[in-house]
């Protein structure tokens, strides 16, 4: 991996484990980032106010306040900046809830440094670059609605977040696995969205074996789809990275 991918980026690492914090900081520093460290959220908030932070990587369980508290405080002020990657060694929060609260990623300890770096590079890149990823030979995932996108959102059938979507899918025996990537085509009466996603969470709907709720993070978007989504993002201040979806 190019050691300059994080050049001039300012990254704040929040963790009460000094050794882990130092290891992550050293890796980001090697890749050209300016790194700040905080052992609790009080110090983190002070550093954030005093510096132009591009990304926050935070543990969840810490004395004096949790990473979720920090996330909530940050997203009340600005839903999109800075991106927040949460790290935990416990079942503190579900993946679905973490994304709904606005976290851009949730990683479990122990984690691979390469995976964290990949996420850091992605979330500090311009939006247009983030969605350029092209994957080949992916299984197809389809969604078809006779509604417009706006109507589907109002009906709570298909929700759009800053980094992905959730919806009720009729899989009809098709297997969709968390952590797997798929090519998608989402067809509405007023637009077609096309690209690739990774499944972040799924829930089978009670009493309906054919209906599954999926939370999908965008990996790649064609130009038309990105423009359509940017119009949605510009109209409303969407806090959720991938919205939670409640049973119909």
N, C-alpha and C positions, 0 to 999 in steps of 0.2 A: 504494500500500500504506500502511495506517495506520502512522504513525510511532511510535505507542505500543504496538505489538504485543509488543515485548520489554521493556516497562517493568518495572523492578525485577528483571529477570533478571540473573544473574551469569554471564558467559561468559568462558572462558579460551581465548585464541588462542595456539597453539604453532607457531612457524615461525622458521627462521633467516634468512629474507628480510625485512629490516626494512621495506622499502617495502610489500610485500604485506601484512605484518602490520598496518601502520599504516592501510592502505586499508580492510581488513576491520574493524578496530577502530573506525575513524571511522564507518563505516556502522552498526555495532551501537550505538555510542554515540548516534548521531542518533536511533535508534529507542527510546531510553530504557534500554538495558541498561547495567549496570556491567561494564566490560571490563577484564580482566587480560591482560597479554602476557608471553610467555616465549619466549626464543630457543632453548631446548633442553629436554629432558625433565627434567633435574635441577631447573631453575628451575620448571618446570611442576608437578612433584610437590610442591615446597615451597609454591607458591601454592595448590595444591589442598588441602593439609593445613591451611592457615591460613584458608581462606575456604570459604563454602558455595557451591560451583560448580553451576550448573544445566545447563551444556552446555560441552563441550570441542570445539574445532575444531583439528585438528592435521595438520600436514604429516607425511609419512612419513620422507623422507630428511633427516636432520639430524646434525651432528657430535655425538658423545657418546651416541648412542642414537636409535632410530627411533620414529616414531609408533606402530608396531606393538608395540614394547616398552612404551610408555606404556599402550596399550590393554590389553595382557596384565596389567600390574600393576593397573590399575584394576578390570578385570572379575574378578580373583581376590578382590577385597575386596567388590565389589557389582556384580552382573551388570546391573542396570538403571539405576543412578545413578552418575555423570551420563551422559547419552547422549554418544556420541563420533562426530563426523563426521571421517573421514579424507580428506585431500587429497593428491594425488600428481601429479607430472609424468612418472612412469615406470611401467613394468609391475612394480611392486614386489610386488603381491599381486593375486590374482584377485578379482573381485567376490564369487564364491561363498565363498572363504576369508575375506574381510573380514567378511562377514555372519556366517559361522559362528564367527568369533572374538569376535563380539559388537558390532562396529561398527554403528551405526544407519544410516550412509550412507558411500559412497565416491565422491568427486568427483575428476574429472581436471582438471589445469591445461591450458590456461586455462579458467576456469569463469566463469559469469555470476553477478554478485553477487546478482541477484534470486533465482536458484536456491538459493544458499546461505542467503539470508535466509528463503526459504520453508521450507527444511528446519529452520532454527533455530527458527522460530516453531512449526512442527509438533511438534518434539521437546521443546519447553519447555511445551507445552500439556498439560492433564490428559488422561489416557488416553481418557476418554469423548469428549472433544472431538476428539481426533486421528482417531477413526474415524467421524466424522460426515459426511465428504465424500461427496457424492452426484454421480454422473456419469450422464449420460443417453446413450442410444443406443450402448451398448457391446456388442461381440460377446460371446456367451455361452461360458463355459468350465465344463465339467461334470466331476465326479469322482464315481464311484459305487462303493461297497464294501459287501460283505455282512458286513463286520466292524464292531465298535464302533470308535470313535475310538481308544480305548486299545489294542485289538487291532491296528489298523493301524499304530500307532506302534511297538508291540513287534515287529511283523513288518518294520519298516524300509521300509514302503511309503508312509507319509504322516507327515511329521514336523512338529511345531509348535514355532515359535520365539516370541520375545517380540513380534515385529513382522510375522511372516508364516509361511508354510508351504512345504514342499517335498514333492513327490510324483512318482510315476511315472504319467504320463498316456498313455492310448491316444488320440492325436489323430485317427487315421483320416483323414489328409489335411488336417485343419484346420491353418491356419497360425497360429502364436503367435510374436510378435516381442518381443524384449527392448526394454523401454522403453515398450511399449504397455499400455494399461489394458483390463481385461475385467470384465464382470459374472460372478460365479461362483456356482455351486451345488454344494456338496460334500455328498453324501448318504451317511450311514453307517446302520448298523442301529439306532443309538441316538440319532442327532441329525442335523440338517441345518444346514450353515453357509451363509450367504448374504450377499452384499455385493459389493464391488469390490476388485480387486487390480491391481497393476502388475507385469509380468514383469521380474524383475531378472537372471535367468540361465536358460539352458536347455542341455541336453546330450542329443543323440541317443544312445540306448543301442546299443552295438555288437551287431550281429547281429539287431537287432529294429527294423525301419524304422517300426513302428507305435507304439513305446514311446519316450517322451521324458521326461526328468527336468526338472522346472521348479522354479525358486525364485521365489516370489510374495510380494510385500509387500502387506499389507492397507492399503487406502485408506479403505474404508467397510465398516461391519458393522451388520447390523440388531441390535436389542436382544437377541433370543434368542441369536444367534451370539456376541455379546460376552459374555453371561453364561456360555455354554458354555465359551468360551475362557478366561475368567477363572478358572473352576474348575480348568482344566488348569494355568494359570500359578500358581495358589495352591498346587497340590500339589507342584510341583517347581521348583527354582531353575534356570531355563533360561538358559544363557549366550548361546546363539546368537540373533541377531536373526532370521535365516532360516537354518535348519540346512542344512549340506551333506548331500548324499544320495549314497550309494555304490551302484554298480551291483548289481542283484539277481543 
